[in-house]
Amino acid sequence: MPGTTRRNRRRDTPPPRTGSNETEVLRGFLDYLRTSIAAKVADAPEPQVRTAAVPSGTNLLGLLHHLTSVERSTFLGDDVTDWQATFHAAPADSVTDVVGRHHDAVQRANDVLDGCTDLGAPVPRPQPDRPAPSIRWALTHMIEETGRHAGHADVLRELIDGTTGR
């Protein structure tokens, strides 16, 4: 395991100072976590970014690939039939590809959220016959899901090259 040097330490970014309403707080924290995990992956070296460092097979690139699927399912209504498969990026996928797809999914999710004013309303769906969670639930779930995997990414990145911080 590489040692952490001053050079690999990132300055930690504090949580966001958001507005006072519930929507701004939830979206502010979600965007903070989205940015944090994408940054962990964006400059990670190959092939370590896709190499499992734990017995479960979890790797940095797979975590971001999974979170892209969760964003798309939660906010865009994509149907995911095999959640375990979402933890593995294709061998041909570069870091840039996966980070770009995550960024695109986040932008599209934010576009949907920009049109939502009632946190108790269901997330809009392209197929209205499919049930949808409330916007409040979807935001809270994405904060939990992204925060959990951002913690995994923190540990994996430190194991790769000693980089810490957000």
C-alpha positions in Angstrom: 0.0 0.0 0.0 1.5 3.3 -1.0 2.1 5.8 1.8 0.2 9.1 1.8 2.5 12.0 1.1 1.8 15.7 1.2 1.7 15.6 -2.6 -1.3 13.1 -2.7 -3.4 14.9 -0.1 -6.1 17.0 -1.5 -7.5 19.9 0.4 -10.8 18.8 1.8 -13.8 20.6 0.5 -16.3 21.4 3.3 -20.0 20.6 2.8 -22.0 23.1 0.8 -23.5 26.2 2.3 -26.9 25.9 0.7 -30.1 28.0 0.8 -32.6 27.7 3.5 -35.3 25.7 1.8 -35.4 21.9 1.7 -35.0 21.6 -2.1 -31.8 23.7 -2.1 -30.4 21.8 0.8 -31.1 18.3 -0.7 -29.9 19.3 -4.2 -26.8 21.1 -2.8 -25.7 18.0 -0.8 -26.4 15.7 -3.7 -24.3 17.8 -6.1 -21.5 18.0 -3.6 -21.4 14.2 -3.3 -21.7 13.7 -7.1 -18.7 16.0 -7.6 -16.7 14.4 -4.9 -16.9 10.8 -6.3 -16.4 11.9 -9.9 -13.2 13.7 -8.9 -12.0 10.5 -7.1 -12.3 8.6 -10.4 -11.4 11.3 -13.0 -7.7 11.3 -12.4 -7.2 7.8 -11.0 -4.5 5.8 -12.8 -5.1 2.9 -15.2 -5.3 0.0 -14.6 -5.8 0.5 -10.9 -9.0 2.5 -11.4 -10.7 -0.8 -12.6 -8.8 -3.2 -10.4 -10.6 -4.7 -7.4 -8.8 -3.9 -4.1 -11.3 -5.8 -1.9 -12.7 -9.4 -2.1 -16.1 -8.1 -3.3 -14.6 -7.0 -6.6 -15.4 -3.3 -6.0 -13.3 -0.8 -8.0 -13.4 2.9 -8.6 -14.6 2.9 -12.2 -17.3 0.3 -11.3 -18.6 2.5 -8.5 -19.1 5.5 -10.8 -20.6 3.3 -13.5 -23.1 2.0 -10.9 -24.0 5.5 -9.7 -24.7 6.5 -13.3 -27.2 3.6 -13.6 -28.8 4.7 -10.3 -29.1 8.3 -11.4 -30.7 7.2 -14.7 -33.0 4.8 -13.0 -34.1 7.1 -10.2 -34.5 10.4 -12.2 -34.9 9.3 -15.8 -36.9 6.1 -15.4 -34.4 3.7 -17.0 -35.2 0.1 -16.3 -32.2 -1.8 -14.7 -32.6 -5.6 -14.8 -29.2 -6.6 -13.3 -28.0 -4.2 -10.6 -24.8 -6.3 -9.9 -23.8 -5.9 -13.5 -23.8 -2.1 -13.1 -20.8 -2.3 -10.8 -18.5 -3.2 -13.7 -17.6 -0.9 -16.5 -16.9 -2.6 -19.9 -13.2 -3.2 -20.6 -13.3 -0.8 -23.5 -14.7 2.0 -21.4 -12.0 4.6 -20.5 -12.1 6.7 -17.4 -13.1 9.6 -19.6 -16.0 7.6 -21.0 -17.4 6.6 -17.6 -16.9 10.1 -16.1 -18.6 11.7 -19.1 -21.6 9.3 -18.9 -21.9 10.1 -15.2 -21.8 13.8 -15.9 -24.4 13.5 -18.7 -26.7 11.5 -16.4 -26.3 14.1 -13.6 -27.1 16.9 -16.1 -30.2 15.1 -17.4 -31.3 14.3 -13.8 -30.8 18.0 -12.8 -32.8 19.1 -15.9 -35.7 16.9 -14.7 -35.3 18.3 -11.1 -35.3 21.9 -12.4 -38.9 21.4 -13.5 -40.0 20.0 -10.1 -41.4 22.4 -7.5 -43.2 20.0 -5.1 -41.0 17.6 -3.2 -44.0 15.4 -2.5 -44.9 14.9 -6.2 -43.7 11.8 -8.0 -40.6 12.0 -10.2 -41.8 12.6 -13.8 -41.5 9.5 -15.9 -41.3 9.0 -19.6 -43.7 6.1 -19.2 -46.4 7.4 -16.9 -47.8 3.9 -16.3 -44.7 3.0 -14.2 -44.8 4.0 -10.5 -42.4 6.7 -9.4 -41.1 7.7 -6.0 -41.6 11.2 -4.6 -38.9 13.7 -5.5 -38.1 14.0 -1.8 -37.5 10.3 -1.6 -35.5 10.2 -4.8 -33.2 13.0 -3.7 -32.7 11.4 -0.2 -32.0 8.0 -1.8 -29.5 9.5 -4.2 -27.7 11.3 -1.3 -27.6 8.0 0.7 -26.5 6.0 -2.3 -23.9 8.4 -3.6 -22.5 9.1 0.0 -22.2 5.4 0.7 -20.2 4.8 -2.5 -18.2 8.0 -2.2 -17.0 6.6 1.1 -16.0 3.3 -0.7 -14.2 5.4 -3.3 -12.3 7.3 -0.6 -10.8 4.1 0.7 -10.2 2.6 -2.7 -8.4 5.7 -4.0 -6.2 5.9 -0.9 -5.2 2.3 -1.5 -4.3 3.0 -5.1 -2.0 6.0 -4.6 -2.5 7.5 -1.2 -4.7 10.3 -2.4 -7.1 11.5 0.3 -9.6 14.4 0.6 -12.4 15.5 -1.7 
